[in-house]
Amino acid sequence: MSAARASASARVESARWALRCAAEAGADAADAVFVGSESVEARVRGDEIDFVTEAREHVLGIRALLAGDGGFRSAITCTSDLGDDAVARMARDAVTLARATAADPAAGLPDGGFASDDPDLGLASEADRDVAVEDRITDAFAAERAARETDDRIANSEGSQVGSGFSQVVYANSAGFEGTYIAASHSLFCEPLARINGSMQRDYWLTVARRLADLEPPQTVGRRAAERAVRRLGAKAIPTCEAAVIFDSVTAPSLLSHLAACVNGYAIYRGTSFLAKRLGESIANPAISVIDDGRRPGGLGSKPFDGEGLPTRRNVVVERGRLRTWLTDSYSGRKLGFESTGNAARSASSAPSVAPTNLWIEPGAASFEEIVASTERGLLVTELIGMGFNPVTGDYSRGAAGLWIEGGEIAFPVEEITIAGNLAEMLDRIDAVGSDLQWLGRIASPSLRVAQMTIAGTS
């Protein structure tokens, strides 16, 4: 038996023990989740190593549920001490705390339908565990050198950083479900500084993947980061105006993250989303389709089961502009009269909540270059600053930097501006969807062009 399998078996036994102890203490239902992780990070700058860190942690959490008064009382405790006595004490404490809480009709474990398969989602490569931290540092130095060699105007750097991590998740509940999986994440990030005539600008590029072999080469990361920094030199403000706004594939996912917050089942039943009464209606241009799929092979948000043991699945959230579903777990689903969509997320110390898995906007046919060329006048956003979104109203306002477009060509870089609108109107006004979908996280989008937004600059 491999070390990973032996470890998983031991953690399953810990979860089983926690459930037995909770039942003996009086719980009518319970679940337990173990999360263990090991990671290494390093950052270099120039020819020097800034830092190297290595961390390991594990924690077991248990949720005790007591029936009564038309619902369940619940409480959660957690511990990093996995000895039998500590786990038993934690289980008893969870039951004691649950007795002091109010019953909730929507609380409780899912009503069956637990995951019964074990798909190979490509979440980790065991061979990557043998890669030495020195090799990852070599990659960071390679990215750093590539950035400096790309252009003489790269004068310094905020550093190039690498990271590798493996996590193990075990979930079990009193309804009979037991499941475990191992997932990995590897990254390389480069952030050079460009300078000319006293002006300095920074930008970055990164690559993230489940397997080291799927990362972009360090030289590519460094070169792209340098090119992005150099193109911002000489940036200036522009007069306030209304014009088309293009969000590139780095900034467009932020719009999708705002949409995700507004289709979250908790926001819907609480009435804190401007989409709360829009299910089944058209909420975006027909060119927009949004998918959430927890079983996308190699996806950074993929997993075989969610935080309640239900199978993850493909959910069509928006289909050709029409809102088709919320994203829910069991609790928010009961509140709304819906089944869970398999989007329960949970840490060892928290109750289940809702989160997207792998969420993306389906790419269109136009290339990024074609979208720019077809834009007579507008702004290409390459960086967003601050938070300025109200999910209740949809009002949107963010600081931004980017490149000004005139006659279908990049004219000059801009900064110290604010873009503003309303997300409902922005989604409806999207008139171009790029083909350049790329995954830099769990949420991805191709380039998007909003036909008109307010761009606040100099008065």
C-alpha positions in Angstrom: 0.0 0.0 0.0 1.4 3.4 -0.9 2.0 6.0 1.8 -0.8 8.2 0.4 -3.3 5.3 0.5 -2.2 4.3 4.0 -2.6 7.9 5.1 -6.1 8.1 3.6 -7.1 4.9 5.3 -6.0 6.2 8.7 -7.9 9.5 8.1 -11.0 7.6 7.2 -10.7 5.6 10.5 -10.4 8.9 12.3 -13.6 10.2 10.7 -15.4 6.9 11.5 -14.3 7.2 15.1 -15.6 10.8 15.3 -19.0 9.7 14.0 -19.2 6.9 16.5 -18.3 9.1 19.4 -20.9 11.8 18.3 -23.6 9.1 18.1 -22.7 7.8 21.6 -22.9 11.4 22.9 -26.4 11.8 21.6 -26.1 13.1 18.0 -29.0 12.0 15.7 -26.8 12.7 12.6 -23.2 13.9 12.1 -20.5 14.3 9.5 -16.7 14.6 9.7 -14.2 16.2 7.4 -10.5 15.9 7.4 -8.3 18.3 5.4 -4.5 17.8 5.4 -2.1 19.8 3.3 1.6 20.1 2.6 3.1 23.0 0.6 6.3 24.7 -0.4 6.8 28.2 -1.7 9.8 30.2 -2.8 10.4 33.7 -4.2 13.5 35.0 -6.0 14.4 38.5 -7.0 17.2 39.1 -9.4 20.0 36.7 -8.5 18.9 36.3 -4.8 16.4 34.0 -3.0 14.0 36.1 -1.0 12.4 33.2 1.0 11.6 29.5 1.0 8.8 28.2 3.2 7.5 24.7 3.8 4.3 24.0 5.7 2.2 21.0 6.8 -1.1 21.0 8.6 -4.1 18.8 9.2 -7.4 19.3 10.9 -10.5 17.2 11.6 -13.8 18.8 12.0 -17.1 17.3 13.1 -20.6 18.6 12.8 -23.2 17.2 15.3 -26.9 17.4 14.4 -29.7 16.9 17.0 -33.3 16.5 15.9 -36.1 18.3 17.5 -38.6 21.2 17.2 -39.2 20.6 13.5 -35.5 20.8 12.5 -31.9 20.2 13.5 -29.7 21.9 16.1 -26.1 21.9 14.9 -22.6 22.8 16.0 -19.1 22.2 14.7 -15.8 21.6 16.5 -12.4 20.8 15.1 -9.0 19.7 16.2 -5.5 19.1 14.9 -4.9 16.4 17.5 -6.1 13.1 15.9 -5.6 10.9 18.9 -8.6 8.9 19.9 -9.2 10.7 23.1 -9.0 14.2 21.5 -11.4 13.2 18.8 -13.8 11.7 21.3 -13.7 14.9 23.4 -14.3 17.0 20.3 -17.3 14.9 19.3 -18.8 15.3 22.8 -18.2 19.0 22.7 -20.0 19.3 19.4 -23.1 17.6 20.8 -23.0 19.8 23.9 -22.8 22.9 21.8 -25.5 21.8 19.4 -27.9 21.4 22.4 -27.5 25.1 23.1 -28.5 26.2 19.5 -31.9 26.8 18.0 -33.4 24.2 15.6 -33.4 25.0 11.9 -35.9 23.3 9.6 -33.4 23.6 6.6 -30.4 22.1 8.5 -29.3 18.5 8.1 -27.4 16.1 5.9 -28.5 15.7 2.3 -31.5 13.4 1.7 -29.4 10.8 -0.1 -27.9 10.8 -3.6 -24.3 10.6 -2.4 -21.5 10.1 -4.8 -21.0 6.5 -5.7 -18.2 6.7 -8.3 -14.6 7.6 -8.2 -13.7 9.3 -11.5 -10.2 10.0 -12.5 -10.2 13.8 -12.7 -6.4 14.3 -13.0 -6.2 16.2 -9.8 -2.6 15.2 -9.0 0.5 13.4 -10.2 2.3 11.4 -7.6 5.6 11.9 -9.6 5.4 15.6 -8.7 5.9 14.8 -5.0 9.5 13.9 -5.9 10.4 17.2 -7.4 12.9 19.0 -5.2 12.3 22.6 -4.1 15.6 23.4 -5.7 14.1 22.6 -9.1 11.2 24.9 -8.5 13.6 27.7 -7.5 15.4 27.1 -10.7 12.1 27.7 -12.5 11.7 31.0 -10.7 15.2 32.2 -11.6 14.5 31.2 -15.2 11.3 33.3 -15.3 13.2 36.2 -13.6 16.0 36.1 -16.2 13.6 35.8 -19.1 11.8 38.9 -18.0 15.0 41.0 -17.8 16.2 39.7 -21.2 13.0 40.5 -22.9 13.5 44.3 -22.9 16.2 46.7 -21.6 13.5 48.7 -19.9 12.9 45.9 -17.3 14.9 47.5 -14.6 13.9 45.6 -11.5 11.4 43.1 -10.2 8.9 42.5 -7.4 10.1 38.9 -7.7 9.2 35.6 -9.3 7.4 33.1 -7.1 6.8 29.3 -7.3 4.5 27.2 -5.2 3.6 23.5 -5.0 1.0 21.9 -2.7 -0.8 18.7 -2.1 -4.0 18.4 -0.1 -6.0 15.4 1.1 -9.7 15.5 1.8 -11.7 12.9 3.6 -15.4 13.2 4.2 -17.8 10.8 6.0 -21.3 11.1 7.4 -23.7 9.1 9.5 -25.8 8.4 6.4 -23.1 6.0 5.3 -21.1 8.0 2.8 -17.3 7.9 2.9 -15.0 9.5 0.3 -11.5 10.7 -0.1 -9.4 12.4 -2.8 -5.9 14.0 -3.2 -5.4 17.2 -5.1 -2.4 19.2 -6.1 -1.7 22.8 -7.3 1.5 24.2 -8.8 2.1 27.7 -9.8 4.7 30.2 -11.2 4.3 33.9 -10.9 6.5 36.7 -12.3 6.1 40.4 -11.6 8.8 42.7 -13.3 9.1 46.4 -13.1 9.7 48.5 -16.2 11.2 52.0 -16.2 11.8 54.8 -18.7 12.4 58.5 -18.2 11.5 58.3 -14.5 8.2 56.5 -15.2 7.8 53.1 -13.6 5.2 50.4 -14.2 4.7 46.9 -13.0 2.6 44.0 -14.3 2.6 40.2 -14.0 2.0 36.9 -15.6 1.3 33.5 -14.0 0.6 29.9 -14.8 -1.3 27.5 -12.5 -2.0 23.8 -13.0 -2.7 20.5 -11.2 0.4 18.9 -12.7 3.9 20.5 -13.1 4.0 19.3 -16.7 1.0 21.4 -17.5 2.6 24.7 -16.4 3.8 27.2 -19.1 7.6 27.2 -19.4 9.3 29.7 -17.1 10.7 31.6 -20.0 7.2 32.1 -21.4 5.9 33.4 -18.1 8.8 35.8 -17.7 8.6 37.1 -21.3 4.8 37.7 -21.1 5.1 39.4 -17.7 7.8 41.7 -19.2 5.8 42.5 -22.3 2.7 43.4 -20.1 4.8 45.7 -17.9 6.6 47.5 -20.8 3.4 48.3 -22.6 2.2 50.3 -19.6 5.1 52.7 -19.7 4.0 56.3 -20.4 0.5 55.8 -19.1 -1.7 58.8 -18.7 -5.2 59.8 -17.7 -8.0 60.5 -20.2 -11.0 62.8 -20.1 -14.3 61.3 -18.7 -16.3 59.7 -21.5 -18.5 56.9 -22.5 -17.0 54.2 -24.8 -16.7 50.5 -25.4 -14.7 48.6 -22.7 -12.9 45.3 -23.4 -12.0 43.1 -20.5 -9.1 40.8 -21.4 -8.9 37.2 -20.3 -7.1 38.3 -17.1 -9.7 40.8 -16.0 -12.9 39.3 -17.5 -13.1 36.5 -14.8 -13.8 39.2 -12.2 -17.1 39.9 -13.9 -17.9 36.3 -13.7 -17.0 36.1 -10.0 -19.5 38.9 -9.4 -22.2 36.9 -11.3 -21.3 33.8 -9.3 -22.0 35.8 -6.1 -25.4 36.7 -7.4 -26.5 33.2 -8.3 -25.3 31.8 -4.9 -28.3 30.1 -3.2 -27.6 31.9 0.0 -27.8 35.3 -1.7 -31.0 34.3 -3.4 -33.0 33.2 -0.4 -31.7 36.2 1.6 -32.7 38.5 -1.1 -29.3 40.1 -1.4 -28.9 39.5 -5.2 -30.3 41.6 -8.0 -31.0 38.3 -9.8 -33.2 36.9 -7.0 -36.4 37.0 -9.1 -34.8 36.5 -12.5 -34.6 32.6 -12.8 -35.7 31.6 -16.3 -35.3 35.1 -17.6 -32.9 36.6 -20.1 -30.1 38.3 -18.1 -27.3 38.6 -20.7 -26.6 38.9 -24.4 -27.5 35.6 -26.1 -23.8 35.2 -26.9 -23.2 34.4 -23.2 -23.4 30.9 -21.8 -21.9 30.1 -18.3 -21.0 26.7 -17.2 -20.0 25.3 -13.8 -18.5 21.9 -13.9 -16.9 20.2 -10.9 -15.7 17.3 -13.0 -13.7 19.1 -15.6 -10.5 17.0 -16.1 -7.5 18.7 -14.4 -9.7 21.6 -13.3 -8.4 23.8 -10.5 -11.9 23.5 -8.8 -12.5 19.8 -9.7 -13.4 17.2 -7.1 -15.4 13.9 -7.2 -17.8 15.0 -4.5 -18.7 18.2 -2.8 -18.5 19.3 0.9 -21.6 17.2 1.7 -20.6 14.0 -0.2 -22.9 14.7 -3.2 -21.4 14.1 -6.6 -20.1 17.2 -8.4 -21.6 17.8 -11.8 -22.0 20.0 -14.8 -24.4 22.9 -14.3 -25.5 25.2 -17.1 -26.0 28.4 -15.2 -26.7 30.7 -18.1 -27.7 29.3 -21.5 -27.5 31.8 -24.4 -28.2 34.7 -22.1 -31.0 33.0 -20.0 -30.5 32.2 -16.3 -31.1 28.5 -15.9 -30.2 27.7 -12.3 -28.8 28.9 -9.0 -25.9 27.3 -7.4 -26.9 25.6 -4.2 -26.0 23.2 -1.4 -28.5 21.2 0.7 -29.3 24.0 3.1 -29.8 26.8 0.5 -31.6 24.3 -1.7 -34.1 23.5 1.0 -34.7 27.2 1.6 -35.5 27.7 -2.1 -37.3 24.4 -2.7 -34.4 23.2 -4.9 -32.1 20.2 -4.9 -28.5 20.8 -4.3 -26.4 21.4 -7.5 -23.4 19.8 -5.9 -21.7 23.1 -5.0 -21.3 22.6 -1.3 -17.9 23.9 -0.1 -16.6 23.3 3.4 -13.5 23.6 5.5 -13.0 21.5 8.6 -14.0 24.3 10.8 -17.1 25.6 9.0 -20.5 24.5 8.0 -21.2 23.9 4.3 -21.6 26.9 2.1 -21.9 27.5 -1.7 -19.0 28.0 -4.1 -18.5 27.5 -7.8 -16.2 24.7 -8.9 -14.8 25.4 -12.4 -16.8 28.3 -13.7 -16.4 29.7 -17.1 -18.0 31.6 -20.0 -18.1 29.6 -23.2 -15.6 31.1 -25.7 -16.8 32.7 -28.9 -15.4 32.7 -32.4 -13.5 36.0 -32.5 -9.9 36.2 -31.6 -8.7 38.9 -29.1 -6.9 40.7 -32.0 -10.1 40.7 -34.0 -12.1 42.2 -31.1 -9.6 45.0 -30.7 -9.5 45.6 -34.5 -13.3 46.0 -34.6 -13.3 48.5 -31.8 -13.4 52.0 -33.2 -12.9 53.7 -29.8 -12.6 52.3 -26.3 -10.6 51.0 -23.4 -8.9 47.7 -23.1 -8.8 46.9 -19.3 -5.7 45.0 -18.2 -5.9 45.7 -14.5 -8.7 46.3 -12.0 -8.2 48.0 -8.7 -10.3 47.9 -5.5 -13.7 46.5 -4.9 -16.8 48.3 -6.1 -19.7 46.0 -6.7 -23.1 45.9 -5.0 -24.8 42.5 -5.5 -28.2 43.9 -4.3 -28.4 46.5 -7.1 -25.8 45.3 -9.6 -24.0 48.7 -9.4 -20.4 48.4 -10.5 -17.5 50.8 -10.2 -13.8 49.8 -10.2 -10.5 51.6 -10.6 -8.7 50.5 -13.7 -5.7 50.7 -15.9 -5.2 49.6 -19.5 -4.7 50.6 -23.1 -6.7 53.1 -25.1 -8.0 52.1 -28.6 -8.5 54.4 -31.5 -9.5 53.2 -35.0 -9.1 49.5 -34.0 -5.5 50.0 -32.9 -3.8 50.3 -29.5 -3.0 54.0 -29.2 -1.5 54.5 -25.7 -1.6 53.2 -22.1 -4.0 54.8 -19.6 -4.2 54.8 -15.8 -5.9 56.6 -12.9 -9.4 55.9 -14.3 -12.6 54.4 -13.0 -15.1 52.3 -15.1 -18.7 52.3 -14.0 -22.0 50.7 -14.9 -24.5 48.2 -13.7 -23.8 44.5 -14.1 -27.3 43.8 -15.5 -26.7 46.3 -18.2 -23.1 45.3 -18.8 -24.1 41.6 -19.3 -26.8 42.7 -21.8 -24.4 45.0 -23.6 -21.7 42.4 -24.2 -21.3 42.5 -28.0 -18.2 40.4 -28.5 -16.9 37.2 -26.8 -13.4 36.1 -27.6 -12.0 32.7 -28.3 -9.1 33.2 -25.9 -10.4 31.3 -22.8 -7.5 30.4 -20.5 -7.5 29.1 -16.9 -5.6 31.1 -14.4 -7.8 30.0 -11.5 -11.1 28.3 -10.8 -13.0 31.0 -12.7 -12.2 31.7 -16.3 -13.5 33.8 -19.2 -12.4 34.8 -22.7 -12.1 38.5 -23.5 -15.4 40.3 -23.4 -16.4 43.7 -24.9 -19.1 45.8 -23.3 -20.5 48.1 -26.0 -20.7 51.1 -23.7 -19.6 52.1 -20.1 -18.8 55.2 -18.3 -15.0 55.8 -18.1 -14.2 58.5 -15.4 -10.9 60.2 -15.9 -9.9 63.8 -15.8 -12.7 66.3 -15.6 
